Amino acid sequence: MTPVDSAAAAPPSYRWARVSLLLIAATELLDALSSVQDIFTEYHHETASLRFAQGLNSIKLALSPCSLARRCFFAARGNLRYAIFALAALTLAG
């Protein structure tokens, strides 16, 4: 029996991908937290479509810090797949 080379069997470390995802998520989280105050701003639009669009934008602004915090958490733990899924969910919400 030959010994197994542990370096060849180890999965690749995606350290730079984790660090870059974490930095991007942290900066976007700070930006999202700074725009939370826009949720409570009332706009008096005349048309129903503009009021609907403003409502959708308010929902996106309210959900984006949660999604970005989740992405920070997943990237810090090394779950790159879930971090990318959280990024995709935020992109689809836009």
N, CA, C and O of each residue as an XYZ file, in Angstrom:
376
protein
N       0.825     -1.171      0.000
C       0.000      0.000      0.000
C       0.879      1.247      0.000
O       1.833      1.348      0.771
N       0.551      2.172     -0.855
C       1.334      3.408     -0.909
C       0.584      4.497     -0.164
O      -0.646      4.527     -0.184
N       1.313      5.396      0.495
C       0.634      6.489      1.202
C       0.031      7.486      0.216
O       0.587      7.732     -0.855
N      -1.081      8.038      0.581
C      -1.783      9.000     -0.261
C      -1.175     10.376     -0.041
O      -0.980     10.812      1.093
N      -0.882     11.045     -1.133
C      -0.335     12.398     -1.044
C      -1.464     13.353     -0.663
O      -2.395     13.564     -1.440
N      -1.377     13.922      0.526
C      -2.467     14.780      1.015
C      -2.539     16.101      0.269
O      -3.609     16.705      0.197
N      -1.425     16.566     -0.289
C      -1.455     17.816     -1.035
C      -2.213     17.660     -2.344
O      -2.862     18.601     -2.801
N      -2.139     16.488     -2.946
C      -2.841     16.270     -4.210
C      -4.330     16.051     -3.982
O      -5.140     16.358     -4.857
N      -4.700     15.524     -2.820
C      -6.102     15.221     -2.559
C      -6.874     16.411     -1.996
O      -8.105     16.403     -1.997
N      -6.170     17.425     -1.518
C      -6.846     18.577     -0.911
C      -7.512     19.425     -1.991
O      -6.930     19.636     -3.055
N      -8.715     19.908     -1.732
C      -9.362     20.776     -2.716
C      -8.640     22.122     -2.786
O      -8.006     22.543     -1.819
N      -8.738     22.781     -3.918
C      -8.036     24.056     -4.048
C      -8.622     25.111     -3.109
O      -9.825     25.150     -2.851
N      -7.746     25.943     -2.620
C      -8.181     27.022     -1.730
C      -8.545     28.239     -2.571
O      -7.735     28.723     -3.362
N      -9.728     28.712     -2.399
C     -10.188     29.883     -3.143
C     -10.099     31.119     -2.253
O     -11.067     31.865     -2.106
N      -8.934     31.322     -1.669
C      -8.774     32.413     -0.719
C      -9.022     33.774     -1.366
O      -9.702     34.617     -0.782
N      -8.481     33.996     -2.558
C      -8.651     35.308     -3.195
C     -10.095     35.546     -3.614
O     -10.583     36.675     -3.564
N     -10.764     34.505     -4.020
C     -12.176     34.652     -4.356
C     -12.990     34.984     -3.110
O     -13.891     35.823     -3.153
N     -12.667     34.318     -1.993
C     -13.371     34.604     -0.738
C     -13.126     36.025     -0.285
O     -14.057     36.728      0.106
N     -11.864     36.454     -0.337
C     -11.518     37.803      0.123
C     -12.164     38.849     -0.769
O     -12.691     39.844     -0.272
N     -12.131     38.636     -2.088
C     -12.733     39.631     -2.980
C     -14.243     39.683     -2.822
O     -14.824     40.768     -2.830
N     -14.899     38.514     -2.676
C     -16.348     38.519     -2.438
C     -16.695     39.199     -1.125
O     -17.690     39.918     -1.038
N     -15.882     38.976     -0.110
C     -16.132     39.585      1.185
C     -15.959     41.103      1.127
O     -16.761     41.836      1.706
N     -14.926     41.581      0.439
C     -14.719     43.028      0.319
C     -15.823     43.695     -0.491
O     -16.307     44.767     -0.127
N     -16.214     43.070     -1.573
C     -17.288     43.642     -2.396
C     -18.597     43.657     -1.620
O     -19.332     44.644     -1.657
N     -18.888     42.572     -0.920
C     -20.129     42.505     -0.150
C     -20.119     43.521      0.989
O     -21.153     44.119      1.287
N     -18.969     43.723      1.627
C     -18.901     44.679      2.730
C     -19.103     46.108      2.240
O     -19.802     46.887      2.888
N     -18.503     46.463      1.106
C     -18.703     47.821      0.594
C     -20.131     48.032      0.125
O     -20.695     49.105      0.335
N     -20.731     47.020     -0.510
C     -22.125     47.147     -0.931
C     -23.064     47.191      0.267
O     -24.094     47.863      0.226
N     -22.713     46.477      1.331
C     -23.533     46.512      2.544
C     -23.513     47.891      3.171
O     -24.549     48.387      3.614
N     -22.351     48.514      3.213
C     -22.281     49.876      3.747
C     -23.086     50.842      2.881
O     -23.752     51.735      3.404
N     -23.027     50.670      1.571
C     -23.812     51.518      0.676
C     -25.305     51.283      0.867
O     -26.090     52.231      0.861
N     -25.698     50.028      1.036
C     -27.119     49.717      1.233
C     -27.621     50.261      2.560
O     -28.748     50.748      2.647
N     -26.787     50.180      3.601
C     -27.207     50.712      4.891
C     -27.334     52.234      4.864
O     -28.157     52.802      5.581
N     -26.524     52.891      4.039
C     -26.642     54.344      3.954
C     -27.884     54.771      3.178
O     -28.366     55.890      3.354
N     -28.407     53.891      2.320
C     -29.597     54.254      1.543
C     -30.885     53.759      2.174
O     -31.947     53.899      1.567
N     -30.834     53.188      3.361
C     -32.044     52.716      4.028
C     -32.973     53.878      4.366
O     -34.192     53.708      4.391
N     -32.417     55.039      4.624
C     -33.256     56.193      4.963
C     -34.166     56.605      3.810
O     -35.170     57.283      4.030
N     -33.828     56.204      2.581
C     -34.669     56.540      1.432
C     -35.975     55.751      1.415
O     -36.897     56.101      0.679
N     -36.064     54.695      2.213
C     -37.282     53.891      2.251
C     -38.450     54.713      2.789
O     -39.582     54.586      2.323
N     -38.161     55.540      3.757
C     -39.221     56.270      4.446
C     -39.544     57.608      3.801
O     -40.380     58.352      4.312
N     -38.900     57.922      2.694
C     -39.192     59.155      1.981
C     -40.482     58.978      1.188
O     -40.640     58.007      0.447
N     -41.380     59.903      1.348
C     -42.656     59.825      0.618
C     -42.581     60.676     -0.633
O     -42.201     61.846     -0.599
N     -42.947     60.063     -1.714
C     -43.049     60.775     -2.984
C     -44.510     60.774     -3.391
O     -45.184     59.747     -3.310
N     -44.981     61.890     -3.814
C     -46.376     62.009     -4.224
C     -46.429     62.093     -5.747
O     -46.450     63.174     -6.335
N     -46.449     60.913     -6.361
C     -46.518     60.853     -7.812
C     -47.971     60.872     -8.244
O     -48.863     60.410     -7.532
N     -48.184     61.423     -9.436
C     -49.552     61.526     -9.936
C     -50.054     60.232    -10.559
O     -51.248     59.941    -10.493
N     -49.181     59.466    -11.152
C     -49.628     58.257    -11.832
C     -49.423     57.029    -10.951
O     -48.536     56.987    -10.098
N     -50.266     56.040    -11.184
C     -50.200     54.819    -10.389
C     -48.939     54.015    -10.698
O     -48.398     53.341     -9.821
N     -48.472     54.086    -11.940
C     -47.277     53.310    -12.291
C     -46.041     53.840    -11.576
O     -45.176     53.058    -11.181
N     -45.945     55.152    -11.404
C     -44.807     55.711    -10.676
C     -44.881     55.382     -9.189
O     -43.851     55.141     -8.558
N     -46.079     55.368     -8.628
C     -46.219     54.966     -7.222
C     -45.867     53.494     -7.037
O     -45.258     53.116     -6.036
N     -46.255     52.660     -8.012
C     -45.913     51.241     -7.967
C     -44.401     51.034     -8.060
O     -43.833     50.226     -7.325
N     -43.760     51.762     -8.961
C     -42.305     51.652     -9.110
C     -41.595     52.120     -7.843
O     -40.594     51.530     -7.437
N     -42.104     53.165     -7.224
C     -41.510     53.637     -5.969
C     -41.684     52.601     -4.866
O     -40.784     52.417     -4.047
N     -42.811     51.933     -4.834
C     -43.021     50.870     -3.850
C     -42.068     49.703     -4.054
O     -41.522     49.167     -3.090
N     -41.867     49.307     -5.311
C     -40.915     48.229     -5.593
C     -39.495     48.620     -5.222
O     -38.736     47.800     -4.706
N     -39.137     49.864     -5.482
C     -37.804     50.340     -5.130
C     -37.618     50.365     -3.617
O     -36.535     50.055     -3.122
N     -38.653     50.726     -2.888
C     -38.566     50.727     -1.428
C     -38.390     49.307     -0.883
O     -37.650     49.092      0.077
N     -39.069     48.348     -1.496
C     -38.919     46.952     -1.072
C     -37.496     46.470     -1.352
O     -36.899     45.784     -0.521
N     -36.950     46.823     -2.516
C     -35.577     46.424     -2.849
C     -34.592     47.048     -1.876
O     -33.655     46.384     -1.431
N     -34.795     48.326     -1.538
C     -33.902     48.984     -0.586
C     -33.995     48.361      0.800
O     -33.008     48.337      1.535
N     -35.163     47.862      1.162
C     -35.310     47.244      2.477
C     -34.684     45.851      2.516
O     -34.164     45.445      3.556
N     -34.723     45.118      1.420
C     -34.200     43.760      1.404
C     -32.721     43.668      1.091
O     -32.096     42.657      1.414
N     -32.137     44.682      0.476
C     -30.738     44.582      0.058
C     -29.756     44.454      1.222
O     -28.800     43.691      1.087
N     -29.919     45.143      2.358
C     -28.963     44.900      3.452
C     -29.008     43.471      3.971
O     -27.975     42.920      4.350
N     -30.188     42.864      3.993
C     -30.292     41.466      4.448
C     -29.550     40.537      3.504
O     -28.806     39.663      3.948
N     -29.746     40.716      2.214
C     -29.084     39.871      1.235
C     -27.569     40.073      1.257
O     -26.811     39.110      1.137
N     -27.136     41.306      1.409
C     -25.700     41.575      1.436
C     -25.057     41.074      2.716
O     -23.912     40.623      2.691
N     -25.759     41.141      3.825
C     -25.220     40.588      5.073
C     -25.106     39.071      4.963
O     -24.146     38.478      5.454
N     -26.079     38.453      4.323
C     -26.019     37.011      4.098
C     -24.838     36.658      3.210
O     -24.164     35.654      3.443
N     -24.580     37.473      2.197
C     -23.451     37.213      1.314
C     -22.131     37.379      2.041
O     -21.199     36.608      1.814
N     -22.036     38.381      2.920
C     -20.825     38.544      3.746
C     -20.613     37.315      4.618
O     -19.492     36.823      4.747
N     -21.679     36.829      5.207
C     -21.587     35.659      6.074
C     -21.112     34.434      5.308
O     -20.215     33.724      5.763
N     -21.711     34.182      4.142
C     -21.324     33.018      3.356
C     -19.892     33.133      2.840
O     -19.157     32.145      2.827
N     -19.490     34.331      2.417
C     -18.126     34.501      1.915
C     -17.110     34.338      3.040
O     -16.032     33.786      2.819
N     -17.435     34.806      4.234
C     -16.511     34.661      5.359
C     -16.378     33.201      5.777
O     -15.304     32.781      6.209
N     -17.438     32.431      5.658
C     -17.384     31.016      6.037
C     -16.790     30.149      4.945
O     -16.475     28.985      5.191
N     -16.630     30.687      3.747
C     -16.038     29.919      2.655
C     -17.042     29.232      1.771
O     -16.652     28.430      0.922
N     -18.308     29.505      1.928
C     -19.349     28.937      1.064
C     -19.538     29.851     -0.146
O     -20.479     30.642     -0.203
N     -18.624     29.728     -1.110
C     -18.645     30.621     -2.260
C     -19.888     30.423     -3.113
O     -20.410     31.377     -3.689
N     -20.360     29.195     -3.194
C     -21.554     28.931     -4.002
C     -22.752     29.706     -3.459
O     -23.484     30.333     -4.225
N     -22.954     29.667     -2.152
C     -24.090     30.377     -1.559
C     -23.890     31.891     -1.602
O     -24.861     32.639     -1.720
N     -22.645     32.349     -1.507
C     -22.379     33.780     -1.628
C     -22.728     34.273     -3.027
O     -23.279     35.363     -3.183
N     -22.416     33.485     -4.031
C     -22.744     33.863     -5.412
C     -24.253     33.780     -5.642
O     -24.809     34.594     -6.379
N     -24.929     32.794     -5.010
C     -26.390     32.726     -5.089
C     -27.041     33.962     -4.477
O     -28.015     34.487     -5.018
N     -26.500     34.429     -3.346
C     -27.044     35.628     -2.708
C     -26.821     36.845     -3.589
O     -27.677     37.728     -3.646
N     -25.686     36.910     -4.278
C     -25.429     37.997     -5.215
C     -26.408     37.944     -6.375
O     -26.910     38.979     -6.813
N     -26.681     36.753     -6.875
C     -27.620     36.611     -7.976
C     -29.039     37.007     -7.554
O     -29.779     37.609     -8.332
N     -29.410     36.663     -6.319
C     -30.742     37.032     -5.834
C     -30.888     38.545     -5.746
O     -31.937     39.093     -6.084
N     -29.836     39.217     -5.291
C     -29.891     40.680     -5.220
C     -29.928     41.299     -6.618
O     -30.609     42.301     -6.836
N     -29.211     40.714     -7.547
C     -29.216     41.214     -8.919
C     -30.584     41.015     -9.562
O     -31.070     41.893    -10.275
N     -31.203     39.870     -9.314
C     -32.538     39.632     -9.861
C     -33.591     40.525     -9.217
O     -34.591     40.856     -9.853
N     -33.378     40.918     -7.968
C     -34.323     41.819     -7.314
C     -34.272     43.215     -7.929
O     -35.244     43.968     -7.860
N     -33.141     43.550     -8.524
C     -33.004     44.865     -9.163
C     -33.745     44.911    -10.458
O     -33.742     45.939    -11.135
